[in-house]
Amino acid sequence: MDLKNLLEQNFAARVNMPVQFPSEKVTMGYWAIRGLAAPMRMMAAYAKMDMEDIQYSATKKADGSGWETPAWFNEDKPMLAEKNAMINLPYIVDGSAVITQSNSCYLYLARRCGIKVTSLDAQFDMEQTLMQVFDLRNDAMKQVYGGASKDEFKKNMVGYMSGAVTGHYTKLDGFLRQKGTQYFSGEMPHCPDFHAFEMVDMHSAMAKEAGVPDLIDNFPALKKLHADVRALPTLEAYFAGPNYKLPFNNPAFASFY
């Protein structure tokens, strides 16, 4: 038996193995913005999973010297750090399990929601696109949290859209066309599809605010994925609700939110 067949057998065994999760209800914590939490909120809504969503807000200090979030930094973070020294936002608490790091949270929540891939190859596709979308997100954060003024942000958007965004969109659109599937890892959405939706949504809004062309029309496969996620029936309440109306980024620190 070759290595690929052995891996596929192990994958099939893991997929079909009953999983006992630590609790009845998952708790997620993140800032009171869309940001990195939007894919998780969408996954929970898609799977019709009841999830507690703790949202932390930054408020101005009384002396006007900056911003503070005591509910996170003084209360919940020290408490959760006792169980997971790497704790950060976002996080997931599921009974005794405390998970942090964004992509780890996405993968855990997908399993918790019953969102699965159907083959080892699809697992590889899902993992690759999860990382590629996060590369796009990292480049975006350099634009919105780089300390630029509003005018500088708009000026920088020209080069950013024609450079980094075009590069990422080319890869994601090309991968979808190569696979010939509705979503990155098959005919059902997985965590990178929800994050890709959020990134396309945010970049379209960024382009509109900056007065530069929205490039998504140049990438029909990626545009279709965005439209397909938007049309998922179980996400109708999410798109009509308050979480979709939250700012993309933190207004206290971002040049675009």
N, C-alpha and C positions, 0 to 999 in steps of 0.2 A: 504494500500500500504506500503510495507516495504521500508527501507531506500535505499537499492540498486536500486530498481525500480524508486524511486523518483530521485536519483542521475542520473540514466540513462536518464530519461525524461529531466532533466535539461541540461544534456550534449548534447542530441540531439537538444534541442532548441538552445543552444549556437552555435553548429556546423552549423546549418542552418540559423542562424541570419546574415543578410547582415552587412558587416563591412565597415565603411568609414575610410580610413586611412588619416593621416594629410597632406600628400603631394604626389606628383607624383614620387619623387625619393628619395631613402634612401641613406644616407651617413654613412659609417663605418670608424672608426679610430682605428689604432693599429700600433705597431712597424713594421718596414720593414723586418719582418720575417714571417714564417708560424705560429708557435705558436698557440695562441688561436683564431687567425683570420682564419686559414685554414678551419675549419668547416663552417664558415659564407661565405667565398669565394666559397666554394663548393656548399652550398645551393643556393646561388644566381645564380651560373652557371647552376646548375641542373634545377632550375625553369625558366631559361632564363630571369632573372630579371636584369635590368640595375642598378648597384649600384656604387656609387662613393666610391672609396677605398683610403682613406688618409693613407699614410704610413710614420711614423716618424723614422728618423735615428739618432743614437747617433754618435756624432763626438768628436774627441779629443779636449780638451781645448788648446788654443794657448800656455799656459804656461806649457803644458804637465802634469798638476796635476790631470787629470781625464777626464771624459766624460761629454758631455752636449747635451741637446736636447731642444734648445730654442723655436722651433716651437710648441712643446707640453707644456713644463713647463711654459714658459713665455707668450705664446700667447693663444693657443686654450684651455688649461686646465682652466685658470682663467675665460675665457669667458663662457665656458660650465658650470663651477661651479656655475655661477649665476642662471642657470636654474635647475641644479641638483647638490646639495652639495656633493653627493657621487661619483662624476665623477672620472673615472679611464679609463685605457685601458684594454679591448676594450670598445668602445662605439658605439651607433647608434643614429643618428639624423634623425628624420622623421618629417619634418615640425616643429611644436611646441614641439614634443615629444623628450626627450633626455633620452636614456636608457643606463645604465651601469651594470656591473657585468656580467661575461661571460655567465652563464647559462640563465640569463634573456635576454641577447642579442640573444642567440640561439633560445629561445622560441619565442621571438618577431619576429625575422626574419623569422622563420618557418611560423608563421601566415601570415606575410607580403608576403611571397612567395607562399602562398596557400598550404603549406605542412601540411597535417592534419592526424590525426588518425581517425579511423572509429567507435570506441566504447569507453566506459568508461574504460573497462579493458585494452584496448590498450593504453589509456592515462596513466594509472597507470604503465604499462610496459615501456612506453617511459620515464616517469619521473624517475623511478627507475634506468634504465640503464644510463640515462643522468648523474645522481649523481655517479653511480658506475664508469663510464668512467672517471669522473673528479677526483675520488679518485686515479685512476691509474695515471692520469696526475700529481696530487700533489706529489705522490711518485717519479715520474720521475724527477720533478723539484729539489727535494732534491739531486739527483745524478748529475744533469748537472749544477746547480747553487750553489753548496755547497762549492765552493772555492777550490775544489780538482785540483791537477795538472793533465795533460794528463795521466801520468803513474798511478796516484792514481785512476783516473776515470776507467781506464781499469782494474785495480786490483779489485775495488769495484763492477764492473759489474758482476763478477762471483756470488757473494752472492745475489746481487740485482735480477738478472734474475731467480735464483733458488728459491728465497724467495718471494719478493713482486710481481714480474711480474707473476710468476707461480700462485700465489694466485688470482690475478685479472683476468688473462686469464681463470683460472678454473671456476670462477664465471660467466664470460661473455659467455664462450663457453657452460657451463651447462645451462644457462638461454635460450640461443638460441635453444639448443636441447630440452629443456622442452617445449618451445613454438611451435616448429616445423614450424616456419615461416622463410621466407627468411631474414627478418630484425627483429630487436628487438621488434617492436610493430606491425608487420604485413608484408604484401607483398610489401609495398612501403617504401623507406627510409625516416627517420626522422632525426632530429638533432643529437641524440646520435650515429646513424650509421655513420654519417660523422666524428664525433669526434673519434669514435672507429677506423675508417679507419686511421685517422691521428696518433693515438697512436700506432697502429700496425706498420704502416709505419716507424714511428720514432724509435720504439724499434728494428725493424729489422736492421735499419741503425746503431743504437747504438751497437748492437751485432756484426755487421760486423766490425765496427771500433775497438772494443775492442778485436776482435778475439775470441769471445765466441759463443757457439751454439745459433742460432735463434730458439726460442721455438715454434714459431707459427705452425710448422708442427705437434706438439703434440695436437693441438686444431683445429680439422678440421672444426667445425661449424664457429668458429671465422675467420679462414683462408678463408673460402668460402665467408663470409660477406665482408672481405677485397677485395677479387677478384671481387665480384659482384659490389661493389661501383666503383672499378677501371674500370669496363667495362660499366658503365652507358654511353649511347651515348652522352648525353648532357654535360658530363664532359670531353669529348675528347679534347676540346680546352683548358680547364683548365690545364689538365695534360701535354699538349704540350706547355703551355705558361709560362711566367716569374714568376708567383706567386707560381707555384709548384717547381720552381727552387730556391726559396728563402731559406735561412738557417732555420732549425727547430727552433733554439734558437738564442739569441743575441750573436754574436761572441765577443763583447766587454766584456762580463761577464761570459760566459758559458764555461765549460770544454768540452762540446760536442755541436756542432751546425751543 
